[in-house]
Amino acid sequence: MNTIQDRSEDFLAALVRAFPIEDVWLLEAGKAKECALERPTNFIVIVPDGSDAHVIERAAADLILKRPEWSGIDVFVFPLSTITRTPRPLLVKMALTSGTNIYCK
């Protein structure tokens, strides 16, 4: 089995258990060169409007720090309204066009 996929699935399960998640998109750094992503695996996480996206993002980053096998993963959290907003943040746009939806509530 693919170890990168296993790590991503473990991290996704931890995110869903810990936070109010609406959607998660997997965006590989190579598919979004214009975003200058530092890590090969990037989770674009969509949380309900009214949630403190920046607080959830920091807490999710802390989860990554606790598990060395997740060091190749980065996480970016946005409120649900960013999906319909124009213009969208670049990371959200790239996730929707070049990423893979790996979780939907």
C-alpha positions as YAML, in Angstrom:
chain: A
units: angstrom
residues:
- id: 1
  name: MET
  ca: [0.00, 0.00, 0.00]
- id: 2
  name: ASN
  ca: [1.10, 3.57, -0.67]
- id: 3
  name: THR
  ca: [2.64, 5.08, 2.48]
- id: 4
  name: ILE
  ca: [1.90, 8.66, 1.42]
- id: 5
  name: GLN
  ca: [-1.73, 7.70, 0.91]
- id: 6
  name: ASP
  ca: [-1.80, 5.97, 4.32]
- id: 7
  name: ARG
  ca: [-0.38, 9.09, 6.01]
- id: 8
  name: SER
  ca: [-2.92, 11.29, 4.25]
- id: 9
  name: GLU
  ca: [-5.80, 9.01, 5.27]
- id: 10
  name: ASP
  ca: [-4.61, 8.95, 8.90]
- id: 11
  name: PHE
  ca: [-4.33, 12.73, 8.97]
- id: 12
  name: LEU
  ca: [-7.74, 13.16, 7.35]
- id: 13
  name: ALA
  ca: [-9.32, 10.89, 9.96]
- id: 14
  name: ALA
  ca: [-7.69, 12.93, 12.74]
- id: 15
  name: LEU
  ca: [-8.97, 16.19, 11.21]
- id: 16
  name: VAL
  ca: [-12.52, 14.94, 10.87]
- id: 17
  name: ARG
  ca: [-12.55, 13.69, 14.47]
- id: 18
  name: ALA
  ca: [-11.18, 16.94, 15.88]
- id: 19
  name: PHE
  ca: [-12.83, 19.74, 13.90]
- id: 20
  name: PRO
  ca: [-16.09, 20.77, 12.23]
- id: 21
  name: ILE
  ca: [-15.12, 19.97, 8.64]
- id: 22
  name: GLU
  ca: [-17.35, 20.47, 5.58]
- id: 23
  name: ASP
  ca: [-14.92, 19.52, 2.77]
- id: 24
  name: VAL
  ca: [-11.30, 18.57, 2.34]
- id: 25
  name: TRP
  ca: [-9.39, 18.87, -0.91]
- id: 26
  name: LEU
  ca: [-6.01, 17.28, -1.50]
- id: 27
  name: LEU
  ca: [-3.70, 19.52, -3.50]
- id: 28
  name: GLU
  ca: [-0.29, 18.19, -4.48]
- id: 29
  name: ALA
  ca: [2.44, 20.81, -4.73]
- id: 30
  name: GLY
  ca: [3.27, 19.81, -8.32]
- id: 31
  name: LYS
  ca: [-0.29, 20.49, -9.45]
- id: 32
  name: ALA
  ca: [-0.27, 24.06, -8.14]
- id: 33
  name: LYS
  ca: [3.15, 25.51, -8.87]
- id: 34
  name: GLU
  ca: [1.78, 29.06, -8.80]
- id: 35
  name: CYS
  ca: [0.94, 28.61, -5.11]
- id: 36
  name: ALA
  ca: [4.58, 27.91, -4.14]
- id: 37
  name: LEU
  ca: [3.53, 25.18, -1.72]
- id: 38
  name: GLU
  ca: [6.35, 24.04, 0.53]
- id: 39
  name: ARG
  ca: [5.16, 20.50, 1.25]
- id: 40
  name: PRO
  ca: [4.24, 17.81, -1.26]
- id: 41
  name: THR
  ca: [0.81, 17.06, 0.27]
- id: 42
  name: ASN
  ca: [-1.56, 19.92, 1.07]
- id: 43
  name: PHE
  ca: [-5.00, 19.75, 2.61]
- id: 44
  name: ILE
  ca: [-7.36, 22.59, 1.76]
- id: 45
  name: VAL
  ca: [-9.94, 22.34, 4.52]
- id: 46
  name: ILE
  ca: [-13.35, 24.00, 4.35]
- id: 47
  name: VAL
  ca: [-15.09, 24.67, 7.67]
- id: 48
  name: PRO
  ca: [-18.56, 26.10, 8.37]
- id: 49
  name: ASP
  ca: [-18.95, 29.86, 8.18]
- id: 50
  name: GLY
  ca: [-18.70, 31.30, 11.66]
- id: 51
  name: SER
  ca: [-15.95, 28.88, 12.65]
- id: 52
  name: ASP
  ca: [-12.61, 30.41, 13.50]
- id: 53
  name: ALA
  ca: [-10.72, 29.14, 10.45]
- id: 54
  name: HIS
  ca: [-7.41, 30.57, 11.65]
- id: 55
  name: VAL
  ca: [-7.75, 28.85, 15.04]
- id: 56
  name: ILE
  ca: [-8.62, 25.53, 13.38]
- id: 57
  name: GLU
  ca: [-5.68, 25.92, 10.97]
- id: 58
  name: ARG
  ca: [-3.26, 26.45, 13.87]
- id: 59
  name: ALA
  ca: [-4.68, 23.48, 15.78]
- id: 60
  name: ALA
  ca: [-4.44, 21.27, 12.67]
- id: 61
  name: ALA
  ca: [-0.82, 22.37, 12.19]
- id: 62
  name: ASP
  ca: [-0.18, 21.39, 15.81]
- id: 63
  name: LEU
  ca: [-1.55, 17.91, 15.01]
- id: 64
  name: ILE
  ca: [1.04, 17.62, 12.24]
- id: 65
  name: LEU
  ca: [3.85, 18.56, 14.63]
- id: 66
  name: LYS
  ca: [2.88, 15.74, 17.01]
- id: 67
  name: ARG
  ca: [3.35, 13.03, 14.38]
- id: 68
  name: PRO
  ca: [6.68, 13.01, 12.48]
- id: 69
  name: GLU
  ca: [5.19, 10.85, 9.72]
- id: 70
  name: TRP
  ca: [2.89, 13.77, 8.84]
- id: 71
  name: SER
  ca: [5.79, 16.19, 8.26]
- id: 72
  name: GLY
  ca: [5.18, 16.17, 4.49]
- id: 73
  name: ILE
  ca: [1.62, 17.46, 4.97]
- id: 74
  name: ASP
  ca: [0.47, 21.05, 5.23]
- id: 75
  name: VAL
  ca: [-3.01, 22.32, 5.98]
- id: 76
  name: PHE
  ca: [-4.87, 25.48, 4.99]
- id: 77
  name: VAL
  ca: [-8.32, 26.23, 6.40]
- id: 78
  name: PHE
  ca: [-11.00, 28.45, 4.84]
- id: 79
  name: PRO
  ca: [-14.63, 29.20, 5.68]
- id: 80
  name: LEU
  ca: [-17.30, 27.68, 3.44]
- id: 81
  name: SER
  ca: [-18.22, 31.04, 1.90]
- id: 82
  name: THR
  ca: [-14.84, 31.24, 0.14]
- id: 83
  name: ILE
  ca: [-16.01, 28.59, -2.32]
- id: 84
  name: THR
  ca: [-18.73, 30.87, -3.71]
- id: 85
  name: ARG
  ca: [-16.91, 34.17, -3.26]
- id: 86
  name: THR
  ca: [-15.45, 35.91, -6.28]
- id: 87
  name: PRO
  ca: [-12.55, 36.16, -6.51]
- id: 88
  name: ARG
  ca: [-11.64, 33.03, -4.59]
- id: 89
  name: PRO
  ca: [-8.37, 32.76, -2.69]
- id: 90
  name: LEU
  ca: [-5.76, 31.17, -5.00]
- id: 91
  name: LEU
  ca: [-5.39, 28.04, -2.85]
- id: 92
  name: VAL
  ca: [-9.15, 27.43, -2.93]
- id: 93
  name: LYS
  ca: [-9.29, 28.02, -6.68]
- id: 94
  name: MET
  ca: [-6.40, 25.62, -7.29]
- id: 95
  name: ALA
  ca: [-7.91, 22.99, -4.98]
- id: 96
  name: LEU
  ca: [-11.22, 23.13, -6.85]
- id: 97
  name: THR
  ca: [-9.60, 23.00, -10.29]
- id: 98
  name: SER
  ca: [-6.49, 20.84, -9.79]
- id: 99
  name: GLY
  ca: [-7.06, 19.07, -6.49]
- id: 100
  name: THR
  ca: [-9.01, 16.02, -5.43]
- id: 101
  name: ASN
  ca: [-11.99, 16.16, -3.10]
- id: 102
  name: ILE
  ca: [-11.20, 13.55, -0.44]
- id: 103
  name: TYR
  ca: [-13.90, 14.35, 2.12]
- id: 104
  name: CYS
  ca: [-17.37, 15.82, 1.93]
- id: 105
  name: LYS
  ca: [-19.74, 16.02, 4.88]
...
